[in-house]
Amino acid sequence: MKLYLLTLILLVGAILTGCNQQTQKGDYAAFDKVAALSEVYKPLALTEIKPEGWLKDQISENLDGFTGRLDTLAPGLIMEDKIYGEDRLTKKVKNKDVGALGEEDKQHLKKLQQYVDYILSTQDKDGYLGIYDNDLRYNFDNENGELWAKSSLLRGLLAWYEYTNDQKILAAIEHAVQNVMDNYPVNHSRPFYSRQPNVGGTSHGLTITDVFESLYRITGKEAYRDYCLFLYKDFSEQHLNESAQYNKLINDTLMLSSHGVHVYEHLRSLAAAYYASGNQNLEVAIHKFLTKIEDETTASGAGVGDEWIGGKRADATTRGYEYCSLHELMHSYIELLMKSGNKTFGDKVEKIFFNAAQGARHPNQSCIAYLKSDNSYYMTGGLNGDTLDKNQTRYSYSPVHQEAAVCCVPNAGRIAPYYVQHMWLKSDRALVASLLGPSVVSTDLKNQPVTIVEQTRYPFENTFEFLVSADFEFELKIRKPDWVTSFTIDTEYYEEDGFIVIRKNWEGTQTVKLSFVADVVTREDLNREKYFTYGALVLASPLAGKEEKTKSFPIPGFYNLTYAPENLKVYHYTGDPVVAQPQALRFKTSLYNAESHKKEPVELVPMGETILRQVTFKPKPD
């Protein structure tokens, strides 16, 4: 079964100052529609790509762990609260406790079908699907979850539609979004208006552009994509503390400062608006946005936000990142990869997923860190041992994190399925291995069937066999990661825009063997601290830690966990070479211990294997 599909839909119920100045470029204003743009690559259906190897194992572990058990681990939030149905919010009952202070495939599928049937039963005659009763819906001047709740729900229903191809599901989704468009008409409504500027739920609602873009791809109806332009325009024109508003993005003196998750998810909403309009002003805003994100990006590829970015640059020790931010930034880069065809966004996706995301997932237990930092010396609640906030628990491991908010755990379950879903893309004449790893893709190209099995342990090894089964001519394009300086391949090819392209008339089943040459590379982060990479992997010096179980759950084997270092040593870079043992993924070097004033031998391992660790190293003091 499609384990990543199960993961996507199981999470549906769990995830829940601009101005009006018109900046001119040429002879049109920032939000004018000029000429809509075509996306370079098209996504495949969920059912056309299957994970294999370690990816399949990890999704299965999550599905049998914190992802598939979340309804039992947090029953008051997931099972007992029918917020989309009989427990909709009214003026009398507006608040829900979402935890924020400040077996097998057949069983899962049956549960999902029951959930979808229930949700469809809650749809009103006018198409409304959501969490508000008649006295509240679409009538807000302050914080609300109208569009955010719809976004979370409808993305899950779209996944179920792709799996079942049930047209009644698509009809229900289209009816629901038409209800949105009727109640928030283009240029005659203000869905993001608020009397006060700090409205987390309202701002999260901009992610409903994901739904409208998906519907555009399915139906070809331009009205859906045009609505993304309206949503981003209205979002930008309201008085909100949000860094992704247009006039803030084009202001080079402003750093990103607002809630990190909002910032990184809004990147793809801006991209949706740009492709709907073809407006060069919005293209400029995207480039400036990406430049600002680079100032917030750590060695592991993470965008900082703990939970606010706060106008401060990324730092491996003093800045953390939220698991939600990892997922949302990765998702936004995936959208930019599809839209632009620029392979650099694939490199960014892989760096986040293989390093920051794996490094914030417990390597042995079914739990994740809500907040994590690259240099992670303590995981005892506060950032690297900070105890000023006695209620801070985010820097620790949990299968729920309900004392903070039940958002990062579901996103930790979503991140691998989103990666798998976009490992393969296509154009009119090419099938594209866009994100690398063990997988099987079966699809149609040029109205002809094709299946490709990608056999590899990437990123833990750098050799690939592509078993291509087809009987027609097409291009197989394989993204060449940015770290690759040389490679070997056993067939004719050419390189184009960072892709290895094999154009041939395929017959029966043919095998393409590819091997990337990987070396240990010493790199430098924003603060001129050194770190080491091997291929797609960022390396770390692991620290032994003392584990404490701070909470047990009704299901055996599930705990909240904290870690303190047994013997904290912070090392400095010496310039000594790193000796690799690539088969074991172990690396030896010497680093300087400032306490002992001596060089000491140190072992480096991939970030994903660590709990406590040091990733970046300041230069050895004189």
Secondary structure, DSSP 8 states (H G I E B T S, - for coil): --HHHHHHHHTGGG----------BTTB-TT--------SSEE--GGGEEE-HHHHHHHHHHHHTTTTTHHHHSHHHHTS--TTTTT-B-SS------S-----HHHHHHHHHHHHHHHHHT--TT---SSB-TTTTT--SS---HHHHHHHHHHHHHHHHHHH--HHHHHHHHHHHHHHHHHS-TTS--TT--SSS--HHHHHGGGGHHHHHHHHHHH--HHHHHHHHHHHHHHHHS----TTSHHHHT-TT----SBHHHHHHHHHHHHHHHHHH--HHHHHHHHHHHHHHHTTB-TTS-B-BSSB-TT----TTT--EEHHHHHHHHHHHHHHHHHH--THHHHHHHHIIIIIIHHTB-SSSS-EESEE-SSBS-BSBSBTT--S-TT---BSEESS-TTT-TTHHHHHHHHHHHHHHTSEEE-SSEEEE-S-SSEEEEEEETTEEEEEEEE--TTSS-EEEEEEE-SSEEEEEEE--TT-S-EEESS--EEETTEEEEEEE--SEEEEEEEE---EEEEE-TTS-EEEEETTEEEEEEE-EEEEEEEE-SSTT-EEEEEEESS---EEE-----EEETTTTEEEEEEEETTTTEEEEEEEEEGGG-SEEE--BEE---
